[in-house]
Amino acid sequence: MTAITYGTRTIEFEVQRNNRLKHTYITVERDCPVLVRANDSVHNDEIKKLVHKKAAWICSKLEELGQSPAQDAIITGSRLYYLGKSYYVELIKEEREDVGIDFIHSKFKIRIPQEVDQEKISEAIEIFYLEKAHDKIKKLVLKWSKKMQLTPAHIDFKTSNTKWGSCNHKNQITFNPELMKLSPSLIEYAVIHELAHITYKNHSKEFWGLIKKHLSGYLKCEEQLKAFEKRI
């Protein structure tokens, strides 16, 4: 992945080379948010200039897809989503070596060293979501595995920009830790959705029928999920 800075945002993009191309093309799609296709002769600096020139258009398309480029730095007054709600962030500088995160009284208190970069703060936030996901989602998988009589071969967690979860041909399920940004009902829906893929590896009529059997209001969950994706 390559990236450019546009204002306070960072736009990451993938470059694909093809000697038959006469022009350079930029596409914005859900599975591969920003893709640049160019001839081998086009220098990387030229591609970066083109992406910067089209940055406003790219940001607009990303927002339409429910994606968004990297936002402003995490500072006191920023907001973080947790269990479907947006909460205030307070940064507290201390004499310490690592970054610590506490969710107390409906507020994120992020304790940081005197000198710290945004990458360390972002890593700590990812770990916070991961730890919460391990605890909550594993319990939900156990609950719904018994109800649906469907047991995954393995459960894993991996951050993704395009998927809340996936189930492969070996019935190994991977959940995105950022599910913890969603409301409890949507997290539960995501678990049911992936467990159903143990039986049906597609989104066929039979697949949705199995979902409906265990969650009659799944269509509302789908709508809420798409609405939430547009907010973050």
C-alpha positions as CSV (number, residue, x, y, z in Angstrom):
1,M,0.0,0.0,0.0
2,T,1.1,3.6,-0.8
3,A,-0.3,6.7,0.8
4,I,-0.6,10.5,0.4
5,T,-1.6,13.2,2.8
6,Y,-4.6,15.3,2.0
7,G,-5.2,18.0,4.6
8,T,-5.5,16.1,7.9
9,R,-6.4,12.9,6.2
10,T,-4.3,10.0,4.8
11,I,-5.5,8.2,1.7
12,E,-4.0,4.8,1.2
13,F,-4.1,3.2,-2.3
14,E,-2.9,0.2,-4.2
15,V,-1.1,0.4,-7.5
16,Q,-1.5,-2.2,-10.2
17,R,0.8,-2.1,-13.3
18,N,-0.2,-3.1,-16.8
19,N,1.9,-2.4,-19.9
20,R,-1.1,-2.3,-22.2
21,L,-2.7,0.7,-20.4
22,K,-2.3,4.0,-22.2
23,H,-3.8,6.1,-19.4
24,T,-3.8,6.0,-15.6
25,Y,-7.1,5.1,-13.9
26,I,-8.3,5.5,-10.3
27,T,-11.2,3.5,-9.0
28,V,-12.9,3.4,-5.6
29,E,-14.6,0.2,-4.6
30,R,-15.6,-1.6,-1.4
31,D,-13.3,-4.6,-1.7
32,C,-10.2,-2.6,-2.6
33,P,-11.1,1.0,-1.6
34,V,-8.6,2.9,-3.7
35,L,-7.0,1.3,-6.7
36,V,-4.7,3.0,-9.3
37,R,-4.1,1.2,-12.5
38,A,-1.1,2.5,-14.6
39,N,1.5,1.6,-17.2
40,D,4.9,0.4,-16.0
41,S,6.4,3.6,-17.3
42,V,4.4,5.9,-15.0
43,H,6.6,6.9,-12.1
44,N,5.3,6.6,-8.5
45,D,5.7,10.3,-8.0
46,E,3.4,11.0,-10.9
47,I,0.8,8.6,-9.4
48,K,1.0,10.3,-6.1
49,K,0.4,13.7,-7.7
50,L,-2.6,12.3,-9.6
51,V,-4.1,10.8,-6.4
52,H,-3.6,14.1,-4.6
53,K,-5.3,16.0,-7.5
54,K,-8.3,13.6,-7.2
55,A,-8.2,13.5,-3.4
56,A,-11.5,15.4,-2.9
57,W,-13.3,13.1,-5.3
58,I,-11.7,10.0,-3.7
59,C,-12.8,11.1,-0.2
60,S,-16.4,11.6,-1.4
61,K,-16.5,8.1,-3.0
62,L,-15.1,6.5,0.2
63,E,-17.8,8.2,2.3
64,E,-20.5,6.9,-0.1
65,L,-19.1,3.4,0.4
66,G,-19.2,3.8,4.2
67,Q,-15.4,4.0,4.3
68,S,-13.3,7.0,5.3
69,P,-9.7,8.0,5.1
70,A,-7.7,8.2,8.3
71,Q,-9.2,11.0,10.3
72,D,-7.6,13.7,12.6
73,A,-5.2,12.7,15.3
74,I,-6.6,11.3,18.6
75,I,-6.6,14.3,21.0
76,T,-8.6,15.3,24.0
77,G,-12.1,16.0,22.7
78,S,-11.9,13.3,20.0
79,R,-14.7,10.7,19.9
80,L,-14.4,6.9,19.8
81,Y,-17.2,4.4,19.1
82,Y,-17.9,1.6,21.6
83,L,-20.9,-0.7,21.7
84,G,-22.8,1.5,19.3
85,K,-22.3,4.9,20.9
86,S,-19.7,7.7,20.5
87,Y,-17.8,8.6,23.6
88,Y,-15.5,11.5,24.6
89,V,-11.8,11.0,24.7
90,E,-9.5,12.5,27.4
91,L,-5.7,12.3,26.9
92,I,-3.8,12.3,30.2
93,K,0.0,12.7,30.2
94,E,1.9,10.7,32.8
95,E,5.3,9.5,33.7
96,R,4.9,6.1,32.0
97,E,6.4,4.1,29.0
98,D,3.3,2.7,27.4
99,V,-0.2,3.8,26.5
100,G,-3.1,2.8,28.7
101,I,-6.8,3.0,28.0
102,D,-9.6,2.9,30.5
103,F,-13.3,3.3,29.7
104,I,-14.7,4.9,32.8
105,H,-18.0,6.7,33.4
106,S,-18.9,6.9,29.7
107,K,-15.5,8.4,28.7
108,F,-12.3,7.1,27.3
109,K,-9.3,8.0,29.4
110,I,-6.1,7.4,27.5
111,R,-3.0,7.7,29.6
112,I,0.1,8.5,27.6
113,P,3.8,9.1,28.1
114,Q,5.1,12.7,28.0
115,E,6.3,12.0,24.4
116,V,4.2,9.7,22.3
117,D,3.2,9.5,18.6
118,Q,-0.2,8.8,17.1
119,E,0.8,5.4,16.0
120,K,1.3,4.2,19.5
121,I,-2.1,5.6,20.5
122,S,-3.8,3.9,17.5
123,E,-2.1,0.6,18.4
124,A,-3.4,0.9,22.0
125,I,-7.0,1.6,20.7
126,E,-6.8,-1.5,18.5
127,I,-5.6,-3.6,21.4
128,F,-8.6,-2.3,23.5
129,Y,-11.1,-3.4,20.8
130,L,-9.3,-6.7,20.4
131,E,-9.4,-7.5,24.1
132,K,-13.1,-6.6,24.3
133,A,-13.9,-8.6,21.2
134,H,-12.1,-11.7,22.6
135,D,-14.3,-11.6,25.7
136,K,-17.7,-10.7,24.2
137,I,-17.6,-12.4,20.9
138,K,-16.3,-15.7,22.1
139,K,-19.2,-15.8,24.6
140,L,-21.7,-15.0,21.8
141,V,-20.2,-17.7,19.6
142,L,-20.6,-20.3,22.4
143,K,-24.2,-19.2,23.0
144,W,-25.3,-19.2,19.3
145,S,-23.3,-22.3,18.4
146,K,-25.5,-24.3,20.8
147,K,-28.7,-22.7,19.5
148,M,-27.9,-23.1,15.8
149,Q,-26.0,-26.4,16.3
150,L,-23.1,-25.0,14.3
151,T,-19.6,-25.0,15.7
152,P,-16.7,-23.2,14.0
153,A,-13.4,-25.2,13.6
154,H,-11.5,-22.1,14.9
155,I,-12.2,-18.5,15.9
156,D,-9.7,-15.8,15.1
157,F,-9.7,-11.9,15.2
158,K,-8.2,-9.7,12.5
159,T,-8.8,-6.0,11.7
160,S,-10.2,-5.3,8.3
161,N,-11.3,-2.2,6.4
162,T,-13.9,-4.1,4.3
163,K,-15.3,-7.0,6.4
164,W,-16.9,-7.4,9.8
165,G,-16.3,-11.1,9.6
166,S,-15.7,-14.1,7.4
167,C,-16.0,-17.9,7.3
168,N,-13.7,-19.9,5.1
169,H,-14.1,-23.4,3.5
170,K,-12.6,-25.0,6.6
171,N,-15.3,-23.4,8.7
172,Q,-12.7,-21.2,10.4
173,I,-14.4,-17.9,11.4
174,T,-12.5,-14.6,11.6
175,F,-14.1,-11.6,13.3
176,N,-13.1,-7.9,13.0
177,P,-12.3,-6.6,16.5
178,E,-13.8,-3.3,15.4
179,L,-17.2,-5.0,15.8
180,M,-16.9,-3.6,19.3
181,K,-17.8,-0.3,17.8
182,L,-21.3,-1.6,17.0
183,S,-24.3,-2.0,19.3
184,P,-24.7,-5.3,21.1
185,S,-27.6,-6.3,18.9
186,L,-25.5,-5.8,15.7
187,I,-22.5,-7.7,17.2
188,E,-24.9,-10.6,17.9
189,Y,-26.2,-10.4,14.4
190,A,-22.6,-10.6,13.0
191,V,-22.0,-13.8,15.0
192,I,-25.2,-15.4,13.7
193,H,-24.3,-14.3,10.2
194,E,-20.9,-15.9,10.2
195,L,-22.1,-19.1,11.9
196,A,-24.7,-19.5,9.2
197,H,-21.9,-19.5,6.7
198,I,-20.7,-22.8,8.1
199,T,-23.8,-24.3,6.4
200,Y,-24.0,-22.0,3.4
201,K,-20.8,-20.4,2.0
202,N,-22.9,-17.9,-0.1
203,H,-25.7,-15.4,0.4
204,S,-28.3,-17.6,-1.1
205,K,-32.0,-17.7,-0.3
206,E,-31.3,-20.7,1.9
207,F,-28.7,-18.8,3.8
208,W,-31.0,-15.9,4.6
209,G,-33.7,-18.4,5.5
210,L,-31.4,-19.8,8.1
211,I,-30.6,-16.3,9.4
212,K,-34.3,-15.5,9.6
213,K,-35.0,-18.7,11.5
214,H,-32.8,-17.5,14.4
215,L,-33.2,-13.7,14.0
216,S,-36.5,-12.6,12.4
217,G,-35.4,-8.9,12.4
218,Y,-32.2,-9.5,10.5
219,L,-33.2,-7.1,7.7
220,K,-33.3,-4.2,10.2
221,C,-29.9,-5.3,11.4
222,E,-28.6,-5.1,7.9
223,E,-30.0,-1.6,7.5
224,Q,-28.5,-0.4,10.8
225,L,-25.2,-1.9,9.9
226,K,-25.0,0.0,6.6
227,A,-26.1,3.2,8.3
228,F,-23.4,2.8,11.0
229,E,-20.7,2.2,8.3
230,K,-21.5,5.6,6.8
231,R,-21.0,7.3,10.2
232,I,-17.4,6.0,10.8
